[in-house]
Amino acid sequence: MAVETVLMYNCEGEQWAKLRQIFLMLRVRIRPVEADQYGLSLEDLLARKEERAPVEEEFHDPMLVFCNLTRDKLDHILNTMGRSGLPRIALKAMLTPTNRAWTSQQLWTELRREHEAMQAQRKK
């Protein structure tokens, strides 16, 4: 069975310690992704490859990619995060057959586009 993992982007420092605790408590592996790995595919990151593949434009938004989680486990994590008082993380995704070959940069671009479209829709 595939290991339940969360790819974490820009969630370093003390303010995110509670988030790491939540994942550890729920026995979900944490994989911090550094900016010089944004050019690797999500699949490569999940395989814990340590190669470096920087991109021209880095991003600094917190982003989470949930990998190999059941729907119930994901719901539990999201509910726990919501009750914990953590800063809101707008960019979240599940690993899918479609996005697993994408780079972190490609996923970030798509999530930002979707987030901005939802924000514009709410303002109407």
N, CA, C and O atoms as a DFTB+ gen file, in Angstrom:
496 C
 N C O
     1  1       0.844      -1.193       0.000
     2  2       0.000       0.000       0.000
     3  2       0.883       1.249       0.000
     4  3       1.929       1.284       0.648
     5  1       0.452       2.255      -0.725
     6  2       1.216       3.499      -0.806
     7  2       1.158       4.239       0.532
     8  3       0.157       4.190       1.247
     9  1       2.233       4.907       0.840
    10  2       2.359       5.621       2.106
    11  2       1.575       6.937       2.036
    12  3       1.687       7.690       1.069
    13  1       0.790       7.195       3.069
    14  2       0.059       8.458       3.171
    15  2       1.074       9.569       3.412
    16  3       1.830       9.535       4.384
    17  1       1.083      10.549       2.522
    18  2       2.106      11.598       2.551
    19  2       1.479      12.942       2.222
    20  3       0.508      13.024       1.470
    21  1       2.049      13.996       2.798
    22  2       1.680      15.356       2.430
    23  2       2.942      16.059       1.949
    24  3       3.934      16.145       2.672
    25  1       2.887      16.560       0.719
    26  2       3.956      17.410       0.213
    27  2       3.662      18.811       0.733
    28  3       2.583      19.354       0.497
    29  1       4.629      19.397       1.445
    30  2       4.435      20.704       2.085
    31  2       5.335      21.741       1.435
    32  3       6.543      21.542       1.297
    33  1       4.730      22.842       1.041
    34  2       5.447      23.946       0.408
    35  2       5.311      25.202       1.267
    36  3       4.203      25.583       1.644
    37  1       6.415      25.831       1.569
    38  2       6.431      27.125       2.265
    39  2       5.679      27.079       3.595
    40  3       4.953      28.011       3.938
    41  1       5.854      26.014       4.323
    42  2       5.229      25.845       5.642
    43  2       6.323      25.587       6.677
    44  3       6.249      24.629       7.446
    45  1       7.330      26.447       6.687
    46  2       8.421      26.294       7.632
    47  2       8.205      27.248       8.799
    48  3       7.361      28.143       8.750
    49  1       8.978      27.036       9.833
    50  2       8.972      27.958      10.958
    51  2       7.977      27.590      12.035
    52  3       7.211      26.633      11.919
    53  1       8.018      28.378      13.077
    54  2       7.239      28.098      14.275
    55  2       5.736      28.142      14.039
    56  3       4.993      27.369      14.643
    57  1       5.278      29.041      13.164
    58  2       3.835      29.160      12.944
    59  2       3.231      27.891      12.350
    60  3       2.024      27.671      12.444
    61  1       4.071      27.054      11.737
    62  2       3.575      25.829      11.117
    63  2       3.860      24.587      11.955
    64  3       3.571      23.474      11.516
    65  1       4.416      24.752      13.142
    66  2       4.728      23.600      13.999
    67  2       3.474      22.794      14.311
    68  3       3.518      21.564      14.348
    69  1       2.359      23.481      14.535
    70  2       1.106      22.784      14.855
    71  2       0.643      21.933      13.670
    72  3       0.094      20.848      13.860
    73  1       0.862      22.421      12.465
    74  2       0.489      21.656      11.273
    75  2       1.301      20.366      11.198
    76  3       0.758      19.293      10.935
    77  1       2.592      20.480      11.430
    78  2       3.436      19.282      11.423
    79  2       2.996      18.313      12.513
    80  3       3.004      17.102      12.296
    81  1       2.613      18.822      13.681
    82  2       2.133      17.971      14.767
    83  2       0.866      17.226      14.367
    84  3       0.713      16.043      14.672
    85  1      -0.034      17.914      13.689
    86  2      -1.272      17.269      13.236
    87  2      -0.947      16.090      12.333
    88  3      -1.491      15.000      12.508
    89  1      -0.055      16.308      11.362
    90  2       0.296      15.227      10.446
    91  2       0.979      14.070      11.177
    92  3       0.698      12.905      10.897
    93  1       1.862      14.386      12.099
    94  2       2.531      13.324      12.853
    95  2       1.543      12.552      13.718
    96  3       1.601      11.324      13.793
    97  1       0.637      13.275      14.372
    98  2      -0.366      12.643      15.225
    99  2      -1.249      11.687      14.411
   100  3      -1.642      10.627      14.899
   101  1      -1.550      12.070      13.181
   102  2      -2.405      11.257      12.325
   103  2      -1.611      10.254      11.479
   104  3      -2.157       9.594      10.595
   105  1      -0.315      10.158      11.770
   106  2       0.570       9.196      11.108
   107  2       0.628       9.375       9.586
   108  3       0.559       8.417       8.816
   109  1       0.757      10.633       9.195
   110  2       0.908      10.972       7.787
   111  2       2.331      11.479       7.593
   112  3       2.781      12.377       8.303
   113  1       3.025      10.905       6.640
   114  2       4.407      11.302       6.378
   115  2       4.432      12.710       5.800
   116  3       3.583      13.076       4.988
   117  1       5.405      13.484       6.223
   118  2       5.582      14.861       5.763
   119  2       6.772      14.899       4.810
   120  3       7.826      14.328       5.095
   121  1       6.595      15.572       3.683
   122  2       7.696      15.745       2.726
   123  2       7.802      17.228       2.386
   124  3       7.131      17.703       1.470
   125  1       8.655      17.976       3.131
   126  2       8.844      19.388       2.768
   127  2       9.508      19.485       1.393
   128  3      10.444      18.743       1.096
   129  1       9.024      20.390       0.571
   130  2       9.567      20.584      -0.769
   131  2      10.243      21.946      -0.808
   132  3       9.633      22.967      -0.492
   133  1      11.499      21.944      -1.197
   134  2      12.296      23.172      -1.272
   135  2      12.149      23.809      -2.656
   136  3      11.824      23.128      -3.629
   137  1      12.388      25.100      -2.731
   138  2      12.225      25.841      -3.985
   139  2      13.065      25.265      -5.123
   140  3      12.646      25.318      -6.279
   141  1      14.233      24.720      -4.820
   142  2      15.065      24.177      -5.899
   143  2      14.614      22.786      -6.344
   144  3      15.307      22.122      -7.114
   145  1      13.456      22.349      -5.860
   146  2      12.856      21.084      -6.306
   147  2      11.536      21.314      -7.038
   148  3      10.872      20.350      -7.417
   149  1      11.146      22.564      -7.243
   150  2       9.859      22.877      -7.857
   151  2       9.745      22.377      -9.296
   152  3       8.637      22.268      -9.822
   153  1      10.858      22.075      -9.933
   154  2      10.829      21.572     -11.302
   155  2      10.697      20.059     -11.398
   156  3      10.554      19.521     -12.496
   157  1      10.742      19.363     -10.260
   158  2      10.546      17.902     -10.261
   159  2       9.053      17.591     -10.317
   160  3       8.229      18.387      -9.866
   161  1       8.716      16.446     -10.863
   162  2       7.304      16.049     -10.886
   163  2       6.848      15.681      -9.469
   164  3       7.657      15.305      -8.621
   165  1       5.559      15.793      -9.236
   166  2       5.011      15.395      -7.939
   167  2       5.332      13.930      -7.661
   168  3       5.618      13.550      -6.526
   169  1       5.281      13.128      -8.693
   170  2       5.590      11.700      -8.567
   171  2       7.036      11.492      -8.104
   172  3       7.298      10.649      -7.246
   173  1       7.956      12.246      -8.660
   174  2       9.359      12.149      -8.240
   175  2       9.535      12.604      -6.799
   176  3      10.289      11.996      -6.039
   177  1       8.845      13.665      -6.426
   178  2       8.931      14.134      -5.038
   179  2       8.388      13.087      -4.076
   180  3       8.954      12.859      -3.007
   181  1       7.301      12.463      -4.459
   182  2       6.699      11.430      -3.622
   183  2       7.634      10.226      -3.485
   184  3       7.641       9.550      -2.456
   185  1       8.417       9.965      -4.524
   186  2       9.388       8.872      -4.485
   187  2      10.629       9.266      -3.689
   188  3      11.578       8.490      -3.578
   189  1      10.611      10.486      -3.132
   190  2      11.672      11.013      -2.270
   191  2      12.984      11.211      -3.011
   192  3      14.061      11.130      -2.420
   193  1      12.886      11.471      -4.303
   194  2      14.101      11.787      -5.055
   195  2      14.656      13.103      -4.535
   196  3      13.906      14.036      -4.249
   197  1      15.952      13.168      -4.419
   198  2      16.608      14.351      -3.850
   199  2      17.265      15.216      -4.923
   200  3      18.083      16.083      -4.618
   201  1      16.905      14.974      -6.161
   202  2      17.460      15.780      -7.244
   203  2      17.038      17.230      -7.078
   204  3      16.134      17.544      -6.303
   205  1      17.691      18.091      -7.802
   206  2      17.346      19.506      -7.806
   207  2      16.885      19.872      -9.206
   208  3      17.521      19.502     -10.193
   209  1      15.793      20.589      -9.289
   210  2      15.274      21.039     -10.573
   211  2      14.579      22.374     -10.351
   212  3      13.353      22.444     -10.268
   213  1      15.381      23.437     -10.256
   214  2      14.791      24.757      -9.999
   215  2      13.971      25.244     -11.188
   216  3      14.110      24.750     -12.307
   217  1      13.126      26.209     -10.921
   218  2      12.325      26.846     -11.958
   219  2      12.677      28.328     -12.003
   220  3      13.297      28.855     -11.079
   221  1      12.279      28.994     -13.076
   222  2      12.609      30.418     -13.211
   223  2      11.891      31.271     -12.178
   224  3      12.477      32.193     -11.610
   225  1      10.624      30.963     -11.935
   226  2       9.825      31.760     -11.004
   227  2       9.416      30.898      -9.814
   228  3       8.631      29.959      -9.951
   229  1       9.955      31.230      -8.650
   230  2       9.564      30.512      -7.435
   231  2       8.254      31.090      -6.928
   232  3       7.877      32.208      -7.280
   233  1       7.563      30.315      -6.095
   234  2       6.368      30.836      -5.439
   235  2       6.584      30.739      -3.938
   236  3       7.396      29.949      -3.457
   237  1       5.846      31.553      -3.219
   238  2       6.033      31.622      -1.776
   239  2       4.757      31.346      -0.993
   240  3       4.748      31.416       0.236
   241  1       3.688      31.034      -1.702
   242  2       2.426      30.705      -1.035
   243  2       2.545      29.348      -0.352
   244  3       3.163      28.437      -0.903
   245  1       1.962      29.195       0.841
   246  2       1.870      27.855       1.421
   247  2       0.991      26.982       0.513
   248  3      -0.037      27.438       0.012
   249  1       1.397      25.752       0.313
   250  2       0.641      24.829      -0.529
   251  2       0.823      23.421       0.027
   252  3       1.905      23.057       0.485
   253  1      -0.248      22.639      -0.021
   254  2      -0.211      21.245       0.435
   255  2      -0.721      20.344      -0.675
   256  3      -1.689      20.672      -1.361
   257  1      -0.057      19.196      -0.849
   258  2      -0.528      18.180      -1.784
   259  2      -0.680      16.888      -0.979
   260  3       0.290      16.349      -0.447
   261  1      -1.918      16.410      -0.904
   262  2      -2.238      15.205      -0.141
   263  2      -2.129      13.994      -1.062
   264  3      -2.749      13.949      -2.124
   265  1      -1.333      13.016      -0.642
   266  2      -1.036      11.862      -1.487
   267  2      -1.432      10.566      -0.779
   268  3      -1.056      10.336       0.371
   269  1      -2.184       9.735      -1.471
   270  2      -2.537       8.385      -1.016
   271  2      -3.395       8.370       0.245
   272  3      -3.303       7.442       1.049
   273  1      -4.228       9.392       0.419
   274  2      -5.121       9.443       1.572
   275  2      -6.525       9.015       1.161
   276  3      -6.966       9.290       0.045
   277  1      -7.218       8.343       2.072
   278  2      -8.621       8.044       1.828
   279  2      -9.420       9.336       1.999
   280  3      -8.931      10.293       2.598
   281  1     -10.615       9.364       1.488
   282  2     -11.480      10.536       1.619
   283  2     -11.751      10.828       3.098
   284  3     -11.721      11.986       3.516
   285  1     -12.014       9.783       3.890
   286  2     -12.279       9.972       5.325
   287  2     -11.076      10.575       6.044
   288  3     -11.228      11.477       6.867
   289  1      -9.890      10.078       5.733
   290  2      -8.681      10.602       6.380
   291  2      -8.447      12.053       5.979
   292  3      -8.089      12.879       6.818
   293  1      -8.645      12.365       4.710
   294  2      -8.482      13.737       4.248
   295  2      -9.476      14.654       4.956
   296  3      -9.096      15.725       5.428
   297  1     -10.733      14.249       5.036
   298  2     -11.742      15.053       5.729
   299  2     -11.347      15.289       7.176
   300  3     -11.487      16.398       7.691
   301  1     -10.854      14.245       7.833
   302  2     -10.422      14.370       9.230
   303  2      -9.275      15.376       9.365
   304  3      -9.275      16.211      10.269
   305  1      -8.313      15.287       8.469
   306  2      -7.175      16.221       8.490
   307  2      -7.656      17.655       8.278
   308  3      -7.271      18.558       9.021
   309  1      -8.489      17.862       7.273
   310  2      -8.961      19.216       6.971
   311  2      -9.789      19.789       8.120
   312  3      -9.667      20.971       8.441
   313  1     -10.626      18.964       8.739
   314  2     -11.397      19.425       9.897
   315  2     -10.485      19.777      11.062
   316  3     -10.692      20.788      11.733
   317  1      -9.483      18.952      11.302
   318  2      -8.534      19.213      12.389
   319  2      -7.765      20.502      12.119
   320  3      -7.556      21.304      13.029
   321  1      -7.347      20.699      10.880
   322  2      -6.644      21.928      10.521
   323  2      -7.535      23.144      10.748
   324  3      -7.075      24.165      11.261
   325  1      -8.796      23.041      10.372
   326  2      -9.717      24.154      10.517
   327  2      -9.948      24.546      11.967
   328  3     -10.104      25.728      12.275
   329  1      -9.971      23.565      12.854
   330  2     -10.198      23.833      14.277
   331  2      -8.936      24.249      15.017
   332  3      -9.019      24.704      16.158
   333  1      -7.785      24.106      14.406
   334  2      -6.513      24.296      15.112
   335  2      -6.061      25.746      15.237
   336  3      -5.152      26.044      16.013
   337  1      -6.676      26.644      14.491
   338  2      -6.255      28.040      14.537
   339  2      -5.049      28.343      13.659
   340  3      -4.434      29.400      13.796
   341  1      -4.709      27.436      12.767
   342  2      -3.593      27.658      11.841
   343  2      -3.940      28.739      10.821
   344  3      -5.114      28.975      10.538
   345  1      -2.927      29.390      10.274
   346  2      -3.204      30.301       9.157
   347  2      -3.860      29.509       8.018
   348  3      -3.552      28.335       7.813
   349  1      -4.748      30.149       7.298
   350  2      -5.462      29.479       6.209
   351  2      -4.503      29.155       5.061
   352  3      -3.668      29.976       4.681
   353  1      -4.636      27.969       4.531
   354  2      -3.859      27.555       3.356
   355  2      -4.850      27.403       2.209
   356  3      -5.632      26.453       2.170
   357  1      -4.809      28.345       1.284
   358  2      -5.773      28.352       0.185
   359  2      -5.435      27.324      -0.893
   360  3      -6.332      26.815      -1.566
   361  1      -4.148      27.018      -1.062
   362  2      -3.724      26.146      -2.152
   363  2      -3.498      24.726      -1.640
   364  3      -2.471      24.415      -1.035
   365  1      -4.496      23.871      -1.903
   366  2      -4.436      22.466      -1.490
   367  2      -4.909      21.618      -2.658
   368  3      -5.782      22.019      -3.428
   369  1      -4.313      20.434      -2.773
   370  2      -4.704      19.530      -3.853
   371  2      -4.487      18.091      -3.412
   372  3      -3.714      17.805      -2.497
   373  1      -5.185      17.206      -4.084
   374  2      -4.951      15.766      -3.950
   375  2      -4.083      15.335      -5.132
   376  3      -4.210      15.873      -6.232
   377  1      -3.213      14.374      -4.899
   378  2      -2.460      13.789      -5.999
   379  2      -3.429      12.949      -6.827
   380  3      -4.148      12.108      -6.288
   381  1      -3.444      13.179      -8.126
   382  2      -4.353      12.460      -9.027
   383  2      -3.562      11.861     -10.184
   384  3      -2.404      12.220     -10.395
   385  1      -4.180      10.952     -10.933
   386  2      -3.497      10.441     -12.126
   387  2      -3.153      11.557     -13.113
   388  3      -2.171      11.455     -13.848
   389  1      -3.950      12.611     -13.133
   390  2      -3.703      13.728     -14.044
   391  2      -2.530      14.579     -13.594
   392  3      -1.671      14.924     -14.405
   393  1      -2.480      14.927     -12.293
   394  2      -1.448      15.880     -11.864
   395  2      -0.151      15.234     -11.377
   396  3       0.810      15.950     -11.095
   397  1      -0.093      13.944     -11.273
   398  2       1.109      13.310     -10.714
   399  2       2.367      13.568     -11.560
   400  3       3.478      13.544     -11.031
   401  1       2.202      13.811     -12.845
   402  2       3.363      14.095     -13.709
   403  2       3.676      15.591     -13.775
   404  3       4.673      15.985     -14.379
   405  1       2.840      16.423     -13.164
   406  2       3.075      17.864     -13.161
   407  2       4.213      18.216     -12.227
   408  3       4.509      17.487     -11.280
   409  1       4.849      19.345     -12.507
   410  2       5.827      19.885     -11.564
   411  2       5.070      20.685     -10.501
   412  3       3.895      21.014     -10.665
   413  1       5.767      20.983      -9.426
   414  2       5.171      21.813      -8.377
   415  2       4.756      23.163      -8.951
   416  3       3.704      23.695      -8.596
   417  1       5.573      23.708      -9.827
   418  2       5.278      24.993     -10.452
   419  2       3.988      24.913     -11.258
   420  3       3.155      25.816     -11.183
   421  1       3.813      23.841     -12.028
   422  2       2.596      23.694     -12.827
   423  2       1.366      23.580     -11.925
   424  3       0.332      24.188     -12.202
   425  1       1.478      22.809     -10.860
   426  2       0.353      22.665      -9.937
   427  2       0.029      24.001      -9.284
   428  3      -1.139      24.382      -9.199
   429  1       1.049      24.717      -8.821
   430  2       0.840      26.014      -8.196
   431  2       0.126      26.971      -9.156
   432  3      -0.805      27.673      -8.759
   433  1       0.560      26.997     -10.406
   434  2      -0.059      27.873     -11.401
   435  2      -1.541      27.534     -11.567
   436  3      -2.384      28.430     -11.603
   437  1      -1.853      26.263     -11.665
   438  2      -3.248      25.831     -11.822
   439  2      -4.076      26.150     -10.581
   440  3      -5.198      26.642     -10.702
   441  1      -3.544      25.879      -9.390
   442  2      -4.281      26.157      -8.154
   443  2      -4.505      27.662      -7.972
   444  3      -5.580      28.074      -7.537
   445  1      -3.508      28.480      -8.299
   446  2      -3.682      29.941      -8.201
   447  2      -4.782      30.411      -9.154
   448  3      -5.624      31.232      -8.790
   449  1      -4.764      29.884     -10.366
   450  2      -5.788      30.259     -11.354
   451  2      -7.180      29.896     -10.844
   452  3      -8.103      30.706     -10.926
   453  1      -7.334      28.685     -10.319
   454  2      -8.621      28.242      -9.786
   455  2      -9.035      29.087      -8.579
   456  3     -10.197      29.475      -8.456
   457  1      -8.084      29.369      -7.697
   458  2      -8.377      30.156      -6.497
   459  2      -8.831      31.569      -6.878
   460  3      -9.800      32.084      -6.320
   461  1      -8.137      32.183      -7.816
   462  2      -8.510      33.531      -8.250
   463  2      -9.885      33.535      -8.914
   464  3     -10.656      34.477      -8.733
   465  1     -10.199      32.490      -9.679
   466  2     -11.519      32.394     -10.308
   467  2     -12.615      32.257      -9.245
   468  3     -13.676      32.869      -9.366
   469  1     -12.362      31.461      -8.212
   470  2     -13.350      31.303      -7.138
   471  2     -13.534      32.607      -6.371
   472  3     -14.659      32.961      -6.017
   473  1     -12.446      33.322      -6.111
   474  2     -12.516      34.605      -5.413
   475  2     -13.341      35.603      -6.234
   476  3     -14.172      36.321      -5.678
   477  1     -13.120      35.650      -7.539
   478  2     -13.867      36.554      -8.402
   479  2     -15.349      36.190      -8.407
   480  3     -16.208      37.071      -8.408
   481  1     -15.646      34.893      -8.409
   482  2     -17.042      34.429      -8.390
   483  2     -17.731      34.846      -7.099
   484  3     -18.894      35.249      -7.127
   485  1     -17.043      34.758      -5.977
   486  2     -17.611      35.133      -4.678
   487  2     -17.926      36.623      -4.605
   488  3     -18.885      37.027      -3.947
   489  1     -17.122      37.436      -5.278
   490  2     -17.322      38.885      -5.247
   491  2     -18.539      39.324      -6.045
   492  3     -19.062      40.419      -5.837
   493  1     -18.992      38.468      -6.961
   494  2     -20.154      38.821      -7.801
   495  2     -21.436      38.775      -7.004
   496  3     -22.509      39.042      -7.545
